C-alpha cells in the first residue's frame, strides 16, 4: 500500500508491505503551478515507488492521500484548499483515482497527522486530544472518545475560519483562507514582524531564528503568535475539553519559543486548560497517518474479514467516525 502527503511545498510518499514495513520512500518539491501538474507528479512518484520496491503497480492494493482542504465524502470532492491552486475543483478526486489506477482514500492532512499521533505518538493511550497544525496554513484534528471526528461535512477542525486576529472576518478577502489563518499562519507572522519594524527578507523561519538569537522585535512577533494560538486553544477547550493539544506543522514545532508564552496566556484566559506539547513525529506525521489508513484498508481487502467490500467498510468508518 502507498501513503502520499501532498502539501504546498513537498510531496512525500512511501510504500509499505502488508505487514506495515516501509519498503521505499520519495520526497519531492511540489509542482503546485496547477492541479494537473500536481496530480501528474503524484502519479509519477507513486509508480516510481512501486518500481523501487520491486512490485508491479497492479499489486498495490490501496493508496491513501492526504492534502489540505476538506474532503466531503457525500459530494466526493476536496474544498477549501486555497494553498494548492486548482485543488478544490470538481473532478479532482476522480482525476487522482484515474491517475493512480487503484483504490484511493482521501483525507485531510491534519486528520492524518492526528491518526499518526494516536498510533505512534503523543496520542497513544489518550481518548481525547487535538492536533493543531500551524504552517503555511492552519488546521485542527479532533480525536474524541478515541475516534477521529470529521463532522457532518468533513469540516470539523477547520479553525482557520475562527474570527481571531486583526482582520475583519467578514471581508471576502479573508473569508477565502480564514481570519485566523491570515493572522497566525506563516504569511501572517511575516506581516506581523514587518508591521513591528523587521526588515526583509523575512520568512517565518528567519523570524523564529532571530527570536532565538534574542532579537527583541522577532521575540515580540513570536509572543503575538503565541497569544493568538493560545486564544484559539482557549476557544475550543470549553467545547471539547481535550486532555492534550499537540502542536505540529513547520511553525508549531517551535516549542522552545511557543510553549511558555502559550501556557502563560492560557493561565490568564481560563480556569482549566489542557496540556500542550510538541509533536515528535516532525514532517512525517501526515505520511505516517496515510500509511496507517492505507494499511487498514489493504488488510481488509486482502484478508476479507467479511463478505462486504472492504473499501465500502472503510468508507463507512470514515463517515461514521
N, C-alpha and C positions, 0 to 999 in steps of 0.2 A: 504494500500500500504506500501511497505518496501523501506527504503533507506539504502544503505550499502557503507561505506567508507573503502576501502582496502588499507592499507599502509604497509611499511616495518616493522613498529613497532606494529601497532594496527589494528584490525578490529573493526570498530564501526558500529552498526546497530540500526535502530529504526523502529517501525511500527506505522502507523497513520491511523485514520479512514477517511472516505470520506470528512469530514468537515475539515480535516487537523490537528485534535487534536492528539498529541502524546499519544500513549497508552502504549508502552513498549519500553525498550532500553537495549542494552547489549554492553559492551566494553571488548574485549579480546586481549591478546597479540597475534600477528600474527604468524602463523605457516608457515614460509617462506622457509622451507627446500626444498620444491618443489611446483610446480604449483598444483599437485594433492592434497597435504595436505592442501593448502590454499583454493582450491575450496571446498574440503570437509568441512573445517571449516566454510566457508561462508554459505554453505547449512545448516549445523547443527545449526548455530546461527539463521538464518532466520526462520527455523522451530520451534526452541525453543521460539522465539519471538511470533510467532503466538499462540503457546500454552499458553504463559503468558498473551496474550491479550484475550484468551478465544475464538479464532476463529479457524476453520479448515483451513488448508493451501489452500484448493481449493477455499476459499473465498478471498484469497489475489489476488487482481486484477492486480497489477503491481509492479515490483521491479526495482529500479534504482541503479546501481552500479558504483561507482567512483573509479578510481585507477590511479597511474602514467602511463604514456605512451600515445600513440596516437591511438585513435580508428578511423580506416578508414571505414566509412560506406559502401563504394563501394566494398572493399575487405573483410569486415566482420571480421577483427581481430585486436588485440592490438599489436602495435610495439613500440620500443624504451622505454622499461621499465627495464633498467638494474638493478634497485634496488630490483626487485622481480624475483628471479630465475625461469626461465621457463615461465614467464607470457607472453612473447612476441611470443609465438609459434602459429602456425596454429592449429585450432581446439579448442582454448581456449574459444572463445565466445560460441560455440556450447556446450562445456563441462559444462560451467556455467549455460547455459539455461537448459540443461538436469538435472543438479543437483537441480536447483531451481524449475523447473517444472511449470513456469508461464511466463507471458510476462516480458521481461527484456530489459531495456535500459542501454547501456554502455556509459560512458562519462569520459573524462579526469578529474582528481580530482581538478585541479586548475580551470578548467572551472566551475565546480560545486561550488567552493568557490566564484567565481565571481557572479554566479547566486544568491547565498545566499546574497551576499553584495547588489545586485540590489534589492532583495526582502525585506531584513530585516536590512541591514547595511548601510555603508557609501555611497554606490552607489545609494541609493534611490534618485529619482528626478534628477539624472545625466544621460546624454545621452552618454558621452564619458569618460570612465575611464578604467584603467587596474588594475589587481590584480597580484602582484608579490609575489610568494611563495618561501621562502628560508628555507630549512630544510635539510633532507638527500639528497634531490635533489633540482633542481631549475626549475621553470616554470612560465609562464605568461599567463593570460587570458585577452582577449581583448573584451571590450564592446564598440562598435562604433555605433553611431546613435541609441542607445537604444537596440541594438541586440548583442548577443554573436556571435563573428566571429571565425570560425574554419578553414578557408582557404580551398583550393582545396582538400586536403587530410587529413584534421583534424589536421594539424601540426602547425597552426598559434599559435604563442606564445612560441614555443619551443626554448627559448632563452638560454637554457643550451649550445647550439652549437654556440653561439656568440664567436668570437675569442678574448676573454678578459681573461687576466691572464698571468702568466709567461710561461705556457706550449705551446708547438708547436701544433696548432690546426690540423696540417696535420699528426701528429703522430697517427697511428692506435689505440694506447692505449688510447689516449684522445678522439678520434672520437666516441668511444663506449658510453661515458657519455657526452661528450662535454667539450671543454676547459673552458668555464665559470663555468660550474658545478664543474669541477675538482678544480677550484680555489676558488669558493665562497660558495659552499655547506659545510655541516658540516665537512666532512673529509678534505676539503681544508683549513678551518680555523684551524684545528688541525695541519696540515702540516706547515702552516704559523707560528703558535705560536711556534712549535718545532724548526723551522728554526731561529726564533728570540731568542731562548735560553730557552724557558719554558720547565720545566722538567715534564715527565709523573708521574702519569697517567693524561692524558689530554682528554677532550671532549669539544665540543662547549659550553656546559652548564658550565663547570668549568672555561673555558676561560672568558666567559661573567661575571660570578660571581666574578672572580678575578679582572676584569676591574672595576666592581662596587666598589670593596674594594680599588681601587686606585693603583693596581699593574701595574707598568709602562709598562712592556713587554706585558701584556694582553691588556692594553689600546692601545698599538701600533698595535697589531694584529687586534683589533676591528676597529681601524681607517683605516687600509688597507682594511678590509672587506667593510667598508662604502664607501671607494673610488671606489672599484670595482662595488658595487651596483649603485653608482652614475653614473659611466661610462655606465653601461647598461641602466639606465634610460635616460641618455643623448643621447644614440644611438637610442632609439625607439621614443623619443619625437618629433624630426623633421618630422618623418614619420607619426605618429598617432595623435599628438597634443592632448593628453588626458588632461582633466581638473584635474584629480586626479590619483595618483598612490597609491594604497592601499598595504601595506606590510603585509604579513601573513606568516604562517609556523612557526616552532619552533624557528628559528633564526630571522625571520623577525619581530617577536613580541617584540624584544628587543629595542623598540623605544626610551627608555630613554638613550640608548647608541648610537643608529644608526642615529636618525633623524637629530641631529645638524650637525654631520660631513657630512652626505649625502647632506643636504641643503647647507652647506658651499662649498662643492665640486661643486655642480651644479651651484652656483653663479659664480664660476671661469670658468666653461665649456660652459655656454650657456647664450645668451641674454634673453631668455624666458624659463620658466620652469613650470611644473605642481606643484600643491600642493602634498605633500607627507604625508600620515597619516598611522597609525597603525590600523589594523582590530580589532574590538571589539568582533568578533564572536569566537575567540580562536580556540580550537580544533574542535569545532562543525561546522565550516564553510562548509566543504565538505559534511558532513551528512545533514545539512540543505538544501544544494543545491540539493542533491539526493532526499530528500523528496519533494522538490518543483517540480521537473520534474516528479517524480512518481505520485504525486497528480494530476498534469495536465493531464498526460496520463490516469490515472484511471478515472478521471471525464469525459474525452472524451468517454471512453468505457461505463461507467455506464449511463451517460445521453444521449449518442448517438446523438450528436448535428447535425450530418449529416449522410447520408446513407453510406459514405465511412468508411472503417475500421479505428478505432481510432488510432491504433498503426501505420498504414500507414501514417495517417495525422501527427502524432508526428514525425515519421522518416523524413518526408518531411520538417518539420520545422527545424529539426536538420541539415539536409543537406543544406537547403537554408539559414538558419540563420547564 
